[in-house]
């Protein structure tokens, strides 16, 4: 996998600007997704973080139940076993 500096050569100007607004860990996640890697789960996580301004508790309490990804939101408590 390319390091962040190599990848910035293939990103457009808006992506490079947006990348600087995330924490280093989340920058790596975005880089992986933008380069065609990553998983659906990671893509959903990053979409939700983008939607709520990187506020994890807001994802947990999200009320946008008309969002197609709402049932797949990350950071939900695990259901208790029986």
DASUL-V119730 format. One record per pair of residues at least 12 apart in sequence whose ideal C-beta (glycine too) atoms are under 8 Angstrom apart, sorted by sequence separation. I is the first residue (numbers start at 1). J is the second residue. D is the distance in whole Angstrom. If there is no record, write none. Layout:
i = [I	I]
j = [J	J]
d = [D	D]
//
This chain:
i = [18	19	29	33	51	60	48	59	4	59	60	29	30	51	59	60	29	60	15	56	26	48	47	4	11	26	4	7	10	44	48	48	4	7	7	26	44	2	44	45	44	1	22	2	41	1	1]
j = [30	31	42	46	64	73	62	73	19	74	75	45	46	67	75	76	46	77	34	75	46	69	69	27	34	49	28	31	35	69	73	74	31	34	35	54	72	31	73	74	74	32	54	35	74	35	37]
d = [8	7	6	6	8	8	7	6	8	6	5	8	6	8	5	7	6	8	6	5	7	7	6	7	6	7	7	5	8	5	6	6	6	7	6	7	5	8	7	4	7	7	7	7	7	7	7]
//
